[in-house]
Amino acid sequence: TIHDSEEIKNWFYPELSEALRGDGEAAEWFAKFLDSPRRVVLEVKPTQRIAYDGEKMGIDTQAWIKQAKEVAGND
């Protein structure tokens, strides 16, 4: 969703600035920097989560290789 309303910008810029710069002057400066002409706020809603488990992948990959070798006759 593309948001260009002042209401959203007035809420979002300070929130983002505090999250990135902490409280204080740096956050205030960054919020003012973000508030520039024609800037919009993009809202992204995740529809799927793809997890990564390196240990599980390694185990499953070794099992797949072993099975592929057995099928090919290359024990």
C-alpha positions in Angstrom: 0.0 0.0 0.0 1.3 3.5 -0.9 0.6 6.1 1.8 1.0 9.8 0.9 -1.2 11.3 3.6 0.3 13.8 6.1 -1.3 11.9 8.9 0.7 8.7 8.1 3.9 10.6 7.5 3.5 12.5 10.8 3.2 9.2 12.6 5.7 7.1 10.7 8.7 9.4 10.3 9.3 10.0 14.1 8.7 6.3 14.8 11.2 5.2 12.2 13.7 7.9 13.3 13.5 6.9 17.0 14.0 3.2 16.0 17.1 4.0 14.0 18.6 6.9 15.8 17.3 6.6 19.3 15.7 9.5 21.3 17.0 13.0 20.9 18.4 15.4 18.4 19.6 12.8 15.9 16.1 11.3 15.6 14.5 14.7 15.3 16.9 15.7 12.5 16.3 12.4 10.6 12.5 12.7 10.8 12.8 16.2 9.3 15.1 14.8 6.6 12.6 12.2 5.7 9.8 14.7 5.4 10.5 15.9 1.8 8.3 16.6 -1.1 6.8 13.7 -3.0 8.0 11.1 -0.5 5.6 8.3 0.3 5.5 5.5 2.9 5.3 2.0 1.5 3.4 -0.6 3.6 4.3 -4.2 3.0 2.2 -7.0 4.3 3.9 -10.3 4.3 1.9 -13.2 2.8 4.4 -16.0 3.3 7.3 -16.9 5.6 10.1 -19.0 4.4 12.3 -20.2 7.2 15.9 -21.1 7.0 17.4 -23.8 9.2 21.0 -24.5 8.1 21.6 -27.5 10.3 18.4 -29.2 9.0 19.3 -28.3 5.4 22.8 -29.9 5.9 21.3 -33.1 7.3 18.7 -33.3 4.6 21.2 -32.6 1.8 23.5 -35.4 3.0 20.6 -37.8 3.1 19.5 -36.8 -0.4 23.1 -37.3 -1.7 23.3 -40.7 -0.1 19.9 -41.7 -1.7 20.9 -40.4 -5.1 24.2 -42.4 -5.0 22.3 -45.5 -4.0 19.8 -45.1 -6.9 22.7 -44.5 -9.3 24.6 -47.5 -7.9 27.5 -45.5 -6.7 27.5 -46.5 -3.0 
